[in-house]
C-alpha cells in the first residue's frame, strides 16, 4: 500500500466531515499506551477457583475475564 500524506488541516477536515480516514493510519504499528498486556501468575486456593469458575459460567465469560473485571472494579473503587 502506498503511503499517503496530507496536512493536518486537511486530515482534520476529513475527520470532522465523517470521512473514512483509516487509510492514513499504519495499523501494523498501532499501540494503545497504558493498555499493553503483561502476563502475571497468581496462585489461588482450589475453593476460590471453583467459585470463580461458577461465577464466570453464570455470567458467560472466562475465568480470566471475571478476575480482570473484579480487579478493575476494585481498583476504580479504591482510587475514587
C-alpha positions in Angstrom: 0.0 0.0 0.0 1.4 3.4 -1.0 1.7 5.8 1.9 -0.5 8.8 1.7 0.4 12.1 3.3 -1.6 15.3 3.9 -1.6 18.4 6.0 -3.1 18.2 9.5 -5.8 20.7 8.5 -7.0 18.5 5.6 -6.9 15.4 7.8 -9.0 17.3 10.5 -11.5 18.4 7.9 -11.9 14.8 6.6 -12.4 13.6 10.2 -14.9 16.4 11.0 -16.9 15.6 7.9 -17.2 11.9 8.9 -15.0 10.6 6.1 -13.1 7.3 6.4 -9.6 8.3 7.4 -8.3 4.7 8.2 -6.2 4.6 5.1 -4.0 7.3 6.6 -3.0 5.1 9.6 -0.4 2.4 9.7 -2.4 -0.1 11.9 0.5 -2.6 11.9 2.4 -0.2 14.3 -0.7 1.0 16.2 -0.3 0.8 20.0 -2.6 1.5 22.9 -0.5 3.3 25.5 -1.2 2.2 29.1 -3.2 -0.8 27.9 -0.4 -3.1 26.9 -0.7 -6.6 28.4 1.7 -8.2 30.8 1.3 -11.8 32.0 1.4 -12.5 35.7 1.0 -15.7 37.6 -1.3 -15.9 40.6 -1.9 -18.9 42.8 -5.4 -19.3 44.1 -6.8 -21.9 46.5 -9.0 -24.6 44.9 -12.2 -23.3 46.6 -11.6 -19.9 45.1 -11.0 -21.3 41.6 -14.3 -23.2 41.8 -16.1 -20.1 42.9 -14.6 -18.1 40.1 -15.5 -20.7 37.6 -19.1 -20.9 38.8 -19.5 -17.1 38.6 -17.8 -16.9 35.2 -20.1 -19.6 33.9 -23.1 -17.8 35.3 -22.0 -14.6 33.5 -20.9 -16.4 30.3 -17.3 -15.2 30.5 -14.0 -16.8 31.1 -12.3 -17.2 34.5 -9.6 -14.7 33.3 -12.3 -12.2 32.3 -14.1 -12.3 35.7 -10.8 -11.9 37.5 -9.9 -8.8 35.3 -13.4 -7.3 35.7 -13.4 -7.7 39.5 -9.9 -6.4 40.0 -10.6 -3.4 37.7 -13.8 -2.6 39.6 -11.9 -2.8 42.9 -9.1 -0.6 41.7 -11.5 2.0 40.4 -13.4 2.0 43.7 -10.1 2.3 45.6 -8.9 5.3 43.6 -12.2 7.2 44.0 
